[in-house]
């Protein structure tokens, strides 16, 4: 089950990073 969470984190990481960068540029 932990592996499933790791897979989700790795899969969503690029989206979170881009979202974070977008928020930084907005501010």
Order of alpha helices (4+ residues) and beta strands (2+ residues): alpha
